[in-house]
């Protein structure tokens, strides 16, 4: 695993969970979720990304009209 840093505070992110999923064709995919060690900072980052996802969703809805 390589190290990543928090986009907000710059601290080294920690591994929150790791899991495997098998695709329809039999390929095993390994996923890792990392989080900021500062819980309050992670909440701010999560909120920021949720706002970005919502904005993209609204743009996609408006393009369909």
Secondary structure, DSSP 4 states (H G I P E B T S, - for coil): ----B-TTT-PBPEEEEEEEEE-TTSPEEEEEEEE-SSHHHHHHHHHHHHHHHHHHHHHHHHHT-
